[in-house]
Amino acid sequence: MNAFFRRLAGLRPALVIALHTLCVVVMVFGISTLTLRNNDDADLPGNDPIVQTNRKFEAIFGGKDRVLISLESDDAFSPTSLEATRAITDAFVGLKWVVGNEIKSLSTAKNIEANDDGLEVDTLYGAAPVTAVDAAQVRRKALANPLIQGRVVSEDGRDSLILINVVRGSDQSQVFEDTYRIVEPYRNRFTVRVIGDLILSEAIDRGIQDDALVLFPIAIIVQLLILWGVFRNWRLVAASVVSTVIGIVWTMGLMGWIGYPVTVVTTSIPILIAVTASSYAIYFLHALLEERLVCDDLAVAVQTAMAKVAYPLWIACLTSAVGAYSLIVFKVSAIAELGVVTAIGTVASLIVVITLLPALVRWWWSDTAVSGRPPGLEASSRIMRAAELGLTRLAAASMARPVTTLVLYLGLLALTLWSLTYLRTGANFAEYLPDGHPIKTDMAYFDARLGGSRYFDILVEAKANEGVQDPAFLARVQAIQTYAESLPQVGRTLSFVDVLRRIDAVVAGKSTGDIPASFEQAAQYLLLYSISSSPEDFSDLVDYDYRRIKIFIPVKTSEQDTHIAIYRQLKDYVAQQPSDGIRVEYGGNLLVWLAQMDYIIIGKIQNIISSVITIVLLCAFFFRSVRYALLAAAPIVLAILATFALMAALGLRLEVSTAVITGITIGIGIDFSYHFLYHYRAARERCPYPLDAIVEAIAASGAAILFTVVVTVLGFTAFIFSAFTPIQNFGYLVSVNMVFSGLATFTLIPAMLALRRSRPMGSPVMTVETSHAGY
């Protein structure tokens, strides 16, 4: 195997670079085929009950999302405000993502009044210029109609509301662009606010993607500076960075070729691959510089270094890929796709490093290829020695007091397990946005003054067609609405029952209507309405067979704990009522996000268990020892638990951005313990004392591990400067996990090894000279 890698590193640089150039062209074409997916339903399995219910809603009422616009002024009924409301409403008509004519506003709302012939159903005002007299008449009618007051105009008469039903599955980017394009000209006269699940999702996606575009170059620059600080040679640094970038191009190109779309979750892949590729490059360059200390021939040094590092790198790469691939257990497709692509990218980046990096080094170092030492070699060697000495002292201190070290780790383990009881799940998606973000501010305004910024739907189905006209069925629907409105953070609900009660009020001349007293009375009301207008006015509330009613449940918070409480209380309430053949189902985007959280919790448990077991089995196979496999897994298991404990302590929740951390960090963290144990085991066959073997293992891999930790931590630290909390949290937690994994590699593993010693530990560390054996 080593002979193969030696020959591979000895290939002509021009040939290798030419082949990689061809591969880059192919991968760039793959990148050009990448598409963007931002449909939340698509991230859930097709057999999920919420997805199935949403499909049922779509089949009955049409697949719909909602966008809400508020025009705030001193008087929503002024001629200026009414004409602006009409103009904005008309501007949305005909857009391909708008459902038919389902745009509700003061200019389109149907007002129901009584006349001598029965009912008069008409809009509040028409297309003619609005006079002061017209505005006064609109005010009178709107404030007298509970289907209009508080729904398309605020209770205090300051906000004119426009509700647009959006075709489910529409391009949320297009919805976002069109909406803001239409309302922008009115911002100088009104305070314009825009909300909606698609608007929120697009704002989050754009913010995270924009930040990623800024932070990725920063992370690369940080890595470049660190590599220069370690290796003190710009040619080596440039070769490493070029190999890293090519690894990213391969990964994203392969992602395009296999047909995976870009999601807000997979936007983190470039930085993940950058960290992975740079860590492989560090191991190789570390070995190369050690070889250059004793060998003046560059070609020979490159081949010897590659022969030493390639095998352990491949084993570490496979375990890392398995750790990332373990995310496949998630039923949220965006997370599963992240795992698959990261696993592919891990392997691809190593292929690039072991083929392209040696060629670039030989090409750019050609002026010192046969004799002479490259600039910075002595300075880099001193840095390596200092790092190795520090790590040796740390490991020796743990081996000298193994029981104390293990007791401290057991105490930490107990603390982390206790902290896990306080770990919260779910997310407040509005909190993803930075403070002061206009959409976050708009959502808070809707929650406080306009009945709520989020919603879900309830489908109530009668036993047979025309069952909606049954007073008992209508009473059941009204009871659900009344109970829902009694719950904290629920706004005014809406259903077809409210329409029938409005008809009853105007027919009977009452201020508040009642549910029709009989089947026949309900049928008569519907007939009266159909004479004056079209039953299609209710197509969003009742189906054509008059068998199913949709209840609109607005929610005044984005806090998922509250959403879960409302959902469960409603389900419990409905379950306690006699069914009488009535079926109740729940849907809407809000519940889609709740379902995602359920899958994330289940997937996280499965991910941790499957990844740790798989990695232990792989390490047992490669080491031919269960003991060494358990030693390799111990640091990453503790690091995972410590990460979750930190999340609990900081109040961070288990959600999409934090759920992927363990799958990623297990893959990176196992590299540290594997490399260390690989060299310890080899040294133990030669060294009579465990400490001597530790010294050799650290000389062979310690500095490379340490600098990989530094590059990883500082690379992910760039995320902390994001304005978006998911990226910030990802950066914090990955950095902490890497520090803990690296620290445990040099303290926990030596302490566990010391407990098994059967011979003296060896001389005190202060008298031990680190030998630069390299790989």
Secondary structure, 3 states (H helix, E strand, C coil): CHHHHHHHHCCCHHHHHHHHHHHHHHHHHHHHCCCECCCCHHHCCCCCHHHHHHHHHHHHHCCEEEEEEEEECCCCCCHHHHHHHHHHHHHHCCCCCEEEEEEECCCCCEEEEEECCEEEEEECCCCCCCCHHHHHHHHHHHHHCCCCECCCECCCCCEEEEEEEEECCCCHHHHHHHHHHHHHHHCCCCEEEEECHHHHHHHHHHHHHHHHHHHHHHHHHHHHHHHHHHHCCHHHHHHHHHHHHHHHHHHHHHHHHCCCCECCCHHHHHHHHHHHHHHHHHHHHHHHHHHHCCCCCHHHHHHHHHHHHHHHHHHHHHHHHHHHHHHHHCCCHHHHHHHHHHHHHHHHHHHHHHHHHHHHHHHHCHHHCCCCCCCCHHHHHHHHHHHHHHHHHHHHHHHHCHHHHHHHHHHHHHHHHHHHCCCEECCEHHHHCCCCCHHHHHHHHHHHHCCCCEEEEEEEECCCCCHHHCHHHHHHHHHHHHHHHHCCCECCCECHHHHHHHHHHHHHCCCCCCCCCCHHHHHHHHHHHHHHCCHHHHCCCECCCCCEEEEEEEECCCEHHHHHHHHHHHHHHHHHCCCCCCEEEEECHHHHHHHHHHHHHHHHHHHHHHHHHHHHHHHHHHHCCHHHHHHHHHHHHHHHHHHHHHHHHHCCEECHHHHCHHHHHHHHHHHHHHHHHHHHHHHHCCCCCHHHHHHHHHHHHHHHHHHHHHHHHHHHHHHHHCCCHHHHHHHHHHHHHHHHHHHHHHHHHHHHHHCCCCCCCCCCHHHCCCCCCCC
